[in-house]
Amino acid sequence: MVDGIVDIHGKYWVDGQQITFQNNKECGCCNDKGLYKFGIENEQLWVDPIEDNCKLRKPPHKVYFTKS
């Protein structure tokens, strides 16, 4: 973390409106893949978990991200 920003490195794959995340092993959290639905709403990116066994990454419900 630098200046309150969390850095997570890994890979992602996009298929239609679904995105799969996989963190690098070096990040210190699980490197299982997590499947999410995503989209843009009111100029914000949102992701909603479909299936993710990583409790450190998975939010309980749809979350929004704003570009700063």
Beta strands, then each sheet from edge to edge (+ up, - down):
strand 1: 10-15
strand 2: 18-23
strand 3: 33-41
strand 4: 44-52
strand 5: 63-65
sheet 1: 1+ 2- 3+ 4- 5+
end
